[in-house]
């Protein structure tokens, strides 16, 4: 029951370790997609440790794999102009031969944003900028030209060439903001992701909010895939596989297994075997 993806937070390990893990995941059909993230600092201590840049990695990882779909979950809207993000997405779709998925979020990490001098803003500013940026990205990846005038972004007859390989690059929106993030997901997302839900009940509550927003904006909620993150630690893989079942039964479509601890490719095969046994 359910579908699976794998995520390698690109911190506290070496490039070759990440490369080996992705190559291993590509060999196991149970994993439909593989992800990293768009952060500049680690999200686990030590926070001054190594963290590889996500988009740069994706180009190489797309070339090193042949089957698995690839993306970063998620990209901070404030890290780059959305027109640039759309152009990068189209390019990665070519590099991956149509296997790219675009994960987007409003941004939240003040530590790295402040250190890099990238304004993050208040929650309202982040939400406003995120919704506006998603309009830009959607238009850039859909239309021949984009002219846009907003509070945060202005474009004049902007092009995104070459067009993506896919007719439509799937957009994954991550977050649990009931009023704004889920409304933006209802408007633009092909997939909504929520990281590490505390319980099935918490997830169902947020899913209900997404459904309400879909009704408000005239979107069929069934068109949006639901995914969650669960931790891929040193727990027995059979127990990990079992822990996903209540979420699948509640309506989650995809579990993204986020690796914790040693970035060891051998772990991937053991988890894949346990997940396949549940299907």
N, C-alpha and C positions, 0 to 999 in steps of 0.2 A: 504494500500500500504506500502511495506517495512517491514523490520524485526527490532527487537529491542533487546538491551542488557542494563544492568544496571551496573554502576561502583560506588564503594564506596571508595573514597580516604581515606586511613586508618589513617587520622590525625584528631585531635581535637574532638575525641569522644572515647567512651569506647568499650571494646571488646564486651560486651553484647549488645550494640546498633548495632554494625556491624552484630553480629550474628542474631539478630532479623530481620534486614533488609534483609539479605540473605535468611532467612527462609521464609519471606514474598514473596520475588521475586520468590522463588522456587514454590510457590503456584499459580503463574500467568503465564499461558502458553505464554503470549505475550512476555515475556522476555526469549530469547533462551540461554543467557549466562550472567554470572556475573563476575565482574573483580575488583581487587584492583590494587596496583602498587608496584613497586620495588624502593622505596626511603626510606631514613633513617631520613630525616627531613621533616616537613610539607612543602607544596608548597603554603600555604596561611598563612598570618600573624595570630598569632605570629610564626615566624620561629623557635623559641626555644620551641614550644609547643609539645604535645605528638604526636607520629607517630609510629604505630605498624608495625612490620616487616612483609612484604607481604607474603613470602613463608611459614613462620611458620603459619600464619593465614590460608593459603589455605588448608593445610592438615586438619585442624579442620573444616573449612567451607565445604570442600568436604564431610566430614562425616556427617555434619549437614543437608545436602541437598540430594535429590535423583534424581532429573530430570535435573536441570539447569546445563549447561556446565560452567566450572570454569577456571580462569586463572588470571595472572597479566599482565596488559597492561600499559607499557611494562617493561621488565627486561633489566637493563643496562648490556651490554656485559662485561664491565670492572669490574663489581662487583664480579664476580667469574669466574673461568676457564670454558670455554665452555663445556669441557668434564664433569665437575661436574654439570653444568646446565642440560646437557642431562640426566645424571643419576637421578637428582632430578625430571626432567620432567617425566621420565619413572616411577619413584616411585609414583608420584602424579597421574599418569594415573591409577595405581593399586588402590590407596586409593579412587579415585573417580569412580572406575569401568568404565573406558574408557570415562570420561567426560572432560578430561583436554585439554586445548589449550595453546600453548606456545607463549607468546608475547615477542618480542625482539626489542631492539633499541640500538643505538650506545652509548648513554649516553650523558649528557649535564650539569649536575648540579655540578658546581665547588664548591659551598658552602659546600655541604655534602662530596664530594669527597676529597677536601682539608682537611677538618676537620678529616676525617677518615684515611688520608694518603693513599688513593687509587688513583694512577696516572690516570688522565683523558686524558691529552694530547691535542695536537692541533686538529683542525678539520680533517686534513689529517690523522693524527695518529688514531683518533677515527674511521674514515671511513675505513682505512686499517685494523685495528684490528677487526672491525665489520664484514667485508666481510670474513676475514680469520676465525673468530670465527663461522660464520654461516656455513662455509664449514665443520668445525669440528662437530658442532651439527648435521648437516644433515647426515654426515657419521655415527656418533655414534648411531643415531636413525634408521638408514637404514641398515647398514652393521654389520656383525658378529664381525669383528675386524676393528680397525682404526689405521693406521700408517700415521702420518702426520708430515711434517717438514716445518714450516713457520717462519716468522719473529717474531711472538708473541707467537706461540704455537707449541709444539712438543709432539707427542704421538707415542708410540711404542706398536703395537698389543693391543691397548686399547679395553676393553670390556665394554658393558653396559647391564648388566643382573640383573634381568630378563628383557626381552623385554617388551615394552609397551603393554597394552591391545589392543589398537587400532592398526590396520595395519599401520596407519600413523597418528602421532599426528599433528593436524593442526598448522601451524606456522603463526603467525600474526607479521608483521613487521610494526612498527610505525615510522612516520617521514615524512618530506617534503623536504629533500635535493634533489634537482633535479638531480645533477650529480652522486652522489654516493649512497645515501640511496635508491632512487627509482630504481637504477640499481640492488642493492642487493635484493630489493623486487622482481624485475622481475625474478631474479635467484632462489630465495628460498621461497618466501611467498605464502601461500595459501590465505592470506587476507592481504590487505594493509589498515592501519588506519592512518587518519590524524586528529589531535586534533583541535577542535574549529575553523573551517574555517571561515574567515571573510565574505565570500560571496560564492554563487554558482559559480561565475566566477573564483574565486581563486582556488576552488576545481577542476573545469574543466580544468584549465591550468595545474595543477599538474597531473591530470589524463591523460592528453595528453602526458606529459613527461613519465609517467609510460608505456603507450602504446608504445611509441617510443623505450624505453629500452627493452620491451618485444620482439619487432620485431628484435632488434639488437641481442638479446641472443637466439632467436628461441623459444620463449615461447608464447603460446596462451594466450593473455591477458584476455580472457573470463574465464580462469581457476582461476583467482585471484578475490576473493570477495573484494568489496570496503566497508569500514566503516569509519564513522566520529564520533567524540565526539561532543555532544551538552550539554549545561549546564542544569542540573535539579535543578532549584532554586525554589523560592516561587511564581513564575509566575503561573497563572491559568493553570492547566494541559491541558486544552483544547487548550489554546494558544500554549503551548509547542508542543503538538501533531501536530498542524497546521504548526508550524515553520519548522518541518522536511519535509513537503511535497515537497517543491521546490528541496531539495537535492535528495529525492527519484526519482523525475521526471528527474533529471539530470543524474542519473545512480548510485547513492549510494544504496548499498544493505542493510546495517545495520547501525542504529544509536545507539551509545553507550551513554546512558544518565548518565552523571557524576554528582553525588549528590553534591549539595552545600547547606550550611546552616545546619539546624538541621538534625541529623541522626536519623530520626523517621520512624519506619516501617509503620506507618499509611499513610505516603506520598506515599509509593510504590503502594498501592492499588488504590489510586486516579489517579496516572499516568497510571497505567495499564488499568483502565476503560476508560480513555480518548484515549489511544492508540488503544485499541480494537475497539472503536467506529469509528476510522479512517480506519480500515482494511476492 
